[in-house]
Amino acid sequence: MTSHLCWAEGARGRDLFGPHALAEASTGSIWFTRGDEALPLHRVDAIIFSETLRAADLLTTRAAAGDADLTSRETVALRATLLRQLARSFRLTNIAVPEDGRFAVVLGARATYRLNLTNGAVLLEPEGRQIVLPPADPRWLPAEERDATSDILATAVTLANDGELMDLTFLAQL
């Protein structure tokens, strides 16, 4: 069984990024085949269907991360400042936030990560592959107090202490 995702439909011969980029790119169809036969959804294995949609979601989420309107520059700058202070206060010397402040670099025990301070996306370095962290422990982030900034700060601390993570889904991504 094979899953197919048509990405950047209508973009033939056009750049998706840079000065000649399309104003908008849209994803096309998702379909499944076995050999040469197209399969109706009810005949697609649930795990293959789920993983295909997860991949499509990650792809579109990552593509949207470049949209400057999602989070203000001031908010990202504040997150960078907060993360620098947090790292200094807790002596987390394995978290670095460059002056441009858009990303933090976290040197974990298991890998090096790049954390997007705009949207919280975590990229595994050096290949830049996006990974997903297990849900935060609710003891540390009560649901009524959660927001993007606290989630991003918690993600940085979690990555700085990645040697303590035993979640099998997370470990399989490394």
Buried (B, 14 or more C-beta within 10 A) or exposed (E): EEBEBEBBEEBEEEEEEEEEEEEEBEBEEBBBEEEEEEBEEEEBEEEBBEEBEEEBEBBBEBBEBEEEEEBEEEBBBBBBEBBBEBBEEEEBEBBBBEEEBBBBBBBBEEBBBBBBBBBBBBBBEEEEEBBEBEEBEEEEBEEEEEEBBBBBBBBBBBBBBBEEBEEEEBEEBE
